[in-house]
Amino acid sequence: MADRIAVIAGATGAAACRLVELLAATPGWQVVGLCRNPPAGAPLANVRYIATDLTSAASVQVAVARAGAVTHMVYAARAPFGEGGVEDVPGNVALLENVLAAVDTPALQHVHLVEGGKWYGMHLGPFPTPAEEDDPRHLPPNFYYDQQDLITARKKGKSWVWTASRPSFIVDFAPQRARNMISTIGVYAAMCRELNTDFNFPGRAGSYHSLVELTDATQLARSILWMFNTPAAGDQAFNVTNGDLFRWSRLWPRLAAYFGLNPGTVRTLPMERWMADKEPVWERICEKYQLVRQPMGDVARWDFADFSLGLAHDLCSSMNRARRLGFYDLEDTEQMFIRHLEAYRAARILP
């Protein structure tokens, strides 16, 4: 019997899918994933998925009751949102409240909340960098603030501890998820090759030259397990990134070389509008290279490209707090890009 039972809300999302795999492979853990649509096929050993409507307190209560004596909870879900704007505060708080109320029993040991760079207002404009976990909050609304305040208030008088991770943009080999920088850039490169154009950087010039950081999904998973196993990490938030920085002005030409394209220059384009009529081109690419036939929108999110490549300021946070307590894991971002692109090509999703 597992010593630890982890309930993960949003278990199939970008922030949690690798954590499910990591905990399933770690002795002593059992994972219960709460998600609206459990994945098809047989789950990993020590993993159960339960179809759950997180907007319904009753649905969450029933699902958590089936999980057993929950010792750890990871909240990685999110209310529907649009790129770049202020997100739904009441909706996001209500979802977390439903899960927290269901798992808060005497067996509970640890609650983990996945936050993100929007904590620092990265979506609003320049912010002090490198960002530190105790930097002053920006003027609300910001649903991360309300969620963390909810957890800290509920924790009073309880024996469990809480932690929070603050990743940057999460990247991964995730065929089922179009909101992914890797696959979106890969589709854009395929378009440039098919239409015989340069691989121009479509974001803003400020973004091209700013410092940027990313978070590999596996790096995030390792950090959360580390927090679970590190008592000194309790009741704190931690920035979690790959641990290196890059500029698109340096990485973009290297990606162009990987794709066999001319890197071109910065030519800012509203990708969501520019790609609106390119579905026939994508169909032609799929046929030419014998790719898995699926709509372009299932592989690339152009509104996400406009947002992520259009932030004309440094995206940089300090990992010192985690380093001081012993989390030294690193990911080489350039190698990460190539590794994930190779996985997409091997899966016949990208040419």
GICOR-V814249 format. One record per backbone hydrogen bond with DSSP energy under -0.5 kcal/mol. CO is the residue of the C=O (numbers start at 0). NH is the residue of the N-H. E is the energy in kcal/mol with one decimal. If there is no record, write none. Layout:
BEGIN
[[CO NH E] [CO NH E]]
END
This chain:
BEGIN
[[3 5 -0.5] [3 29 -2.0] [4 6 -0.6] [4 70 -2.1] [4 71 -2.3] [5 7 -0.6] [5 31 -2.9] [6 8 -0.6] [6 73 -2.7] [7 9 -0.5] [7 10 -0.7] [7 33 -2.9] [8 75 -2.5] [9 12 -1.7] [12 15 -1.0] [12 16 -2.0] [15 19 -2.3] [16 20 -1.5] [17 21 -2.5] [18 22 -2.9] [19 23 -2.2] [20 24 -1.5] [22 25 -1.2] [24 26 -0.5] [25 28 -1.4] [27 2 -0.6] [27 3 -2.3] [29 5 -2.9] [30 32 -0.5] [30 47 -2.3] [31 7 -2.6] [31 33 -0.5] [32 34 -0.6] [32 49 -3.0] [33 9 -2.4] [33 10 -1.3] [34 51 -2.1] [43 46 -1.6] [45 30 -3.2] [47 32 -3.3] [49 34 -1.7] [51 53 -0.8] [52 55 -2.0] [54 56 -0.6] [55 59 -2.1] [56 60 -2.5] [57 61 -2.3] [58 62 -2.0] [59 63 -2.8] [60 64 -2.1] [61 65 -1.3] [62 66 -0.6] [63 66 -0.9] [63 67 -0.8] [67 69 -1.4] [70 108 -3.1] [70 109 -1.8] [71 6 -2.7] [72 111 -3.3] [73 8 -2.8] [73 75 -0.7] [74 113 -2.4] [81 84 -0.7] [86 88 -0.6] [87 91 -1.8] [88 92 -2.4] [89 93 -2.3] [90 94 -1.8] [91 95 -1.8] [92 96 -2.6] [93 97 -2.1] [94 98 -1.6] [95 99 -3.1] [96 100 -2.4] [97 101 -1.1] [98 102 -1.9] [99 103 -1.5] [102 104 -2.0] [104 107 -1.7] [108 160 -2.2] [109 72 -2.3] [110 162 -2.2] [111 74 -3.0] [112 114 -0.7] [112 164 -1.9] [115 118 -2.1] [116 119 -1.5] [116 121 -1.2] [117 120 -1.2] [120 123 -1.9] [120 124 -1.1] [130 317 -3.1] [131 134 -2.3] [141 144 -1.1] [141 145 -1.2] [142 146 -2.4] [143 147 -2.6] [144 148 -2.4] [145 149 -2.0] [146 150 -2.1] [147 151 -2.6] [148 152 -2.1] [149 153 -2.2] [150 154 -1.9] [151 155 -0.6] [152 155 -0.7] [154 157 -2.8] [160 110 -2.4] [161 234 -2.8] [161 235 -0.8] [162 112 -2.2] [163 237 -2.7] [164 114 -3.3] [165 239 -1.6] [166 116 -0.9] [168 214 -2.5] [170 216 -2.3] [171 173 -1.0] [173 176 -2.3] [177 179 -2.6] [177 300 -0.7] [179 183 -2.2] [180 184 -2.2] [181 185 -2.0] [182 186 -2.3] [183 187 -2.1] [184 188 -2.4] [185 189 -2.0] [186 190 -2.3] [187 191 -2.3] [188 192 -2.3] [189 193 -2.5] [190 194 -2.5] [191 196 -2.6] [192 195 -0.9] [197 199 -1.7] [199 201 -0.6] [200 266 -2.3] [201 268 -2.4] [203 207 -1.9] [204 208 -1.4] [205 209 -0.8] [206 247 -0.6] [207 248 -2.2] [209 247 -0.5] [210 314 -3.0] [211 245 -2.2] [212 168 -0.5] [213 241 -2.7] [214 170 -2.2] [215 219 -2.1] [216 220 -2.0] [217 221 -2.5] [218 222 -1.9] [219 223 -2.0] [220 224 -2.1] [221 225 -2.1] [222 226 -2.3] [223 227 -2.2] [224 228 -1.6] [226 229 -1.1] [228 230 -0.6] [229 232 -2.1] [230 233 -1.7] [232 235 -0.7] [235 163 -1.5] [237 165 -2.5] [239 167 -0.7] [241 330 -2.4] [245 211 -2.9] [246 249 -1.6] [246 250 -2.4] [247 251 -3.2] [249 253 -0.6] [250 254 -2.3] [251 255 -2.5] [252 256 -2.0] [253 257 -1.9] [254 258 -2.3] [255 259 -0.9] [255 260 -3.0] [256 259 -0.5] [261 198 -3.4] [264 200 -2.1] [264 266 -0.7] [268 270 -1.4] [269 272 -0.7] [269 273 -2.7] [270 274 -2.4] [272 275 -0.9] [274 277 -1.7] [277 281 -2.2] [278 282 -2.5] [279 283 -1.8] [280 284 -2.2] [281 285 -2.6] [282 286 -2.0] [283 287 -2.6] [284 288 -2.4] [285 290 -2.4] [286 289 -0.7] [291 293 -0.7] [294 297 -2.0] [295 298 -1.9] [295 299 -2.4] [299 301 -0.6] [300 304 -1.6] [301 305 -2.3] [302 306 -1.8] [303 307 -3.1] [304 308 -2.4] [306 309 -0.9] [308 203 -1.4] [309 311 -1.1] [310 312 -1.2] [313 315 -0.6] [315 130 -2.6] [318 322 -2.4] [319 323 -2.8] [320 324 -1.0] [321 326 -2.5] [322 325 -1.4] [325 327 -0.9] [330 332 -0.8] [331 335 -2.5] [332 336 -2.3] [333 337 -1.9] [334 338 -2.6] [335 339 -2.5] [336 340 -2.7] [337 341 -2.5] [338 342 -1.6] [339 343 -2.2] [340 344 -2.1] [341 345 -2.6] [342 346 -1.7] [343 348 -2.6] [343 349 -1.2] [344 347 -1.6] [347 291 -3.2]]
END
